[in-house]
Amino acid sequence: MNEPSDLAPKLPPIDDAIATKRIRWFDDDYVAEMVRFLGPNACRRLAIFPLPRAFTLSVIVPVYNECDTVADVLERLRQTGLPVEIILVDDGSNDGSSEVLDTCSIADDVTLIRHERNRGKGAAIRSGIEAATGDVIVIQDADSEYDPDDLRGLLQPLIENSADVVYGTRYGHCDRQVSPWWHQAVNGFITTLANVSIGPRLSDVETCYKMSTRENFQRILPQLKEDRFGIEIELTARWARLGLRFTERPIRYQHRWYDEGKKITWKDGVSALFCIAKYGLFRR
């Protein structure tokens, strides 16, 4: 039997690895160790890279009636190993989510904002942008459809300065749950119209995972108007007008159904078409 190679990274035992994950993933020594063991090309493909000193990722989490999933989402965000500032925006929940958020907000890495009434995802995002203090901002739904482990891959182009805006695409790759045909068809239709009207050639304009620097979010904050899901189109249009560089990274996606709490409806699809005309064709 071959002896273990001296080049193999001396990682902590598996039990200790779970406890130290938050400080090990992007530690300079850890990254250097991985580069020596795997090589720089493999590390780049695996999104193993060092973060700038004192870096913080602000994660805006709009919450409306997600009492069954929001605590798990927060725990999964912490398990990514990223230095995160979690901004919870309680958008008028009435299902017990507010009580769950009260407990979650005790943690040092959580900021809780409350809307007295349900104002919509767009309004929650605007509140989150105003409160964010991190270097980079990303939007995270409070349900279980999106996997926070994908945030590391989304962050990489921004750290490398090869992009200004990064979208997580749910389509065009194999490591994903197959969505219902109508879901993918409608999203594809909206994305195509947005590409023609707005500019960037995207595969998933309606994705939740939109990431950019705090500066780029704040540059467009005074112009943002959409209160509901139209914010997805408006963000894209506002950034496109600034001439920012867009890129997409594949993400995993676990589709949920309406009896599991899904909120978006056909009305929001119609609203998306209106927003494409408003912010794309008429450049409002």
HELIX and SHEET records of a PDB file:
HELIX    1   1 ILE A   14  ARG A   24  1                                  11    
HELIX    2   2 ASP A   28  LEU A   38  1                                  11    
HELIX    3   3 PRO A   40  ARG A   45  1                                   6    
HELIX    4   4 VAL A   70  ARG A   78  1                                   9    
HELIX    5   5 SER A   97  CYS A  104  1                                   8    
HELIX    6   6 LYS A  121  ALA A  131  1                                  11    
HELIX    7   7 PRO A  148  ASP A  150  5                                   3    
HELIX    8   8 LEU A  151  ILE A  159  1                                   9    
HELIX    9   9 TRP A  181  ILE A  198  1                                  18    
HELIX   10  10 ARG A  214  ILE A  220  1                                   7    
HELIX   11  11 LEU A  221  GLN A  223  5                                   3    
HELIX   12  12 ILE A  231  ARG A  241  1                                  11    
HELIX   13  13 TYR A  258  GLU A  260  5                                   3    
HELIX   14  14 TRP A  266  CYS A  275  1                                  10    
HELIX   15  15 ILE A  276  LEU A  281  3                                   6    
SHEET    1   A 7 VAL A 110  HIS A 115  0                                        
SHEET    2   A 7 VAL A  84  ASP A  91  1                                        
SHEET    3   A 7 LEU A  57  VAL A  63  1                                        
SHEET    4   A 7 VAL A 136  ILE A 139  1                                        
SHEET    5   A 7 LYS A 210  THR A 213 -1                                        
SHEET    6   A 7 VAL A 165  THR A 169 -1                                        
SHEET    7   A 7 PHE A 246  PRO A 250  1                                        
END                                                                             
